[in-house]
Amino acid sequence: MKVIWDPRCLEYRAPGHPESPQRLAQAYEFLSDPRLGHEFVPAEPASDEDLLRVHTPKHIEDVKHLRFSDPDSPRYPGIFEYARLSAGAAIQAMRLNGFSLMRPPGHHAARERVAGFCYFNNIAIAVKASGQKTLIVDIDGHHGDGTQAIFLGDPQVVYISLHSFPNYPGTGLRSEQNCYNYPLPFHCGDALYLRTLGEALESIDLTGIEQVAISAGFDTYHKDPLASLGLTTECYERIGRRLRALGLPTFAVLEGGYCVEDLGKNIHALLRGLS
């Protein structure tokens, strides 16, 4: 599978912050092993037009000039350019049916809100750029409240989220309109997770869906410190296979995943399932 990557995403950091460059540096080192067969594509930044399909002009200017306040999202110098590069990589992943291996993540960012390590909503930007009717499957351990807020009531999007609850951001307890939420107990394990995913996909009307977009968070992993649902590496491959069985063009964008030493192999497992 094509993997969108740019080493500039490793340049910003805050000491002790869980969304660290080390997690992507080690994931890249693992995934770049030629025996795994991944093809790396350089990332390109999103344009102003791309960003404005999702975010307000005020939000874009606020990120550019560091006029925001969120305890989990530091005001890193130059974060606008890093976030724009990550958003552009998501668009490339959509066009290439690939995987965006970039940071910062995006699914907590709303139209006019920075939140939870996220500045621009990468997957929403990619979906809007596609112009296609899309099923978004959010497998991050936290509810994608920003993605839901952006697409709630949008007939072009069906949003499914499986996430730990109670947990940050405290949303996603029930389904609303086109947004289907499945809160799960911490450390629930592979069997319950996969059964819930299967039931979600079987119960939702996917008529007219043209593509699948995955908010690919790996903080559901059994060794992850923030949102573990007790999943094994094998489970990510089975998630990939289940989504591949929909028979639709599919792309994925990295969200969370904070077990640094195993992030690369978990990403590879998902990509193997999708392939």
Residue, then its C-alpha position, 0 to 999 in steps of 0.5 A: m500500500k502507498v504510505i504518505w510520509d514527510p519527516r518534517c512531521l517529526e520536527y515539533r515536540a513538547p517534552g512529556h507529551p504523549e503525541s510525540p515524534q518518537r511514535l512516528a519515527q519508530a513506525y516509519e522505521f518499521l514500515s520502511d522495511p522493504r520486505l513489507g512492500h510499502e511504497f512511500v509517497p512524499a506529503e504535500p500541504a493542503s491548500d487554503e481551498d482544501l482547509l476552507r471546505v471544513h474550517t472557518p477563515k477565523h479558525i485557520e487564522d487562529v491556528k496560523h497565529l497561535r490564537f487558541s487555547d487547549p491544554d492538550s494542543p500546545r502552541y508549537p511554533g509553526i504548527f500551522e504548516y505542520a498541520r497543513l502538511s498533515a491535512g494534505a497528506a490525508i487528501q493524497a491518501m484519499r486519492l491514492n487509496g493509501f495511508s497517511l503516516m503523519r502528525p498532528p492527528g485530526h479527529h477532535a478538531a471541529r470547524e472552529r476548535v482546536a482540541g485533543f492534539c488536533y488542529f485541522n480535521n484531516i479526515a474531514i478535509a480529505v472527505k470533502a476534497s473527494g466530493q464522494k459519499t463516504l463511510i467514515v469508520d473511526i477506530d481510534g480509542h477516543h470518540g471523534d467528536g470533531t468529525q461528528a460535529i462537522f458531518l452531523g446531518d450531512p447526507q454525504v457521510v455516514y460516520i461510525s465510531l467504536h471507542s472507549f467510554p467513559n473517556y475523553p472527550g466525553t461524547g459519543l455515548r449515543s447515535e445521532q442522525n447519520c453518526y453511529n456511536y458504539p461506546l465500549p468498556f476498557h479492555c473489552g478485547d478482540a471478540l467483542y470489538l469485532r462483533t460490534l464492528g460487524e453489527a454496526l456495518e450490517s445494521i447501517d444503510l450503505t446505499g450509495i456509499e462510494q468510498v471508505a475513510i478510516s480514522a486509524g487510531f491504535d490507542t485501542y491496543h492492549k498495551d496503550p496507556l490512554a484508551s486501551l480496548g485490549l486489542t491485539t495486533e491480529c485484531y487490526e488485520r481482521i478490522g482491515r479484512r472486514l472493511r476490505a470486504l465492503g468492496l469499496p475504495t478505501f483510505a486511512v489516516l493516522e489518529g492516535g496510538y501511543c505504544v511507541e514500540d508497537l505502533g508500526k506493526n499495528i499499522h502494518a497489520l491493518l494495511r495487510g488486512l486492507s490489502 
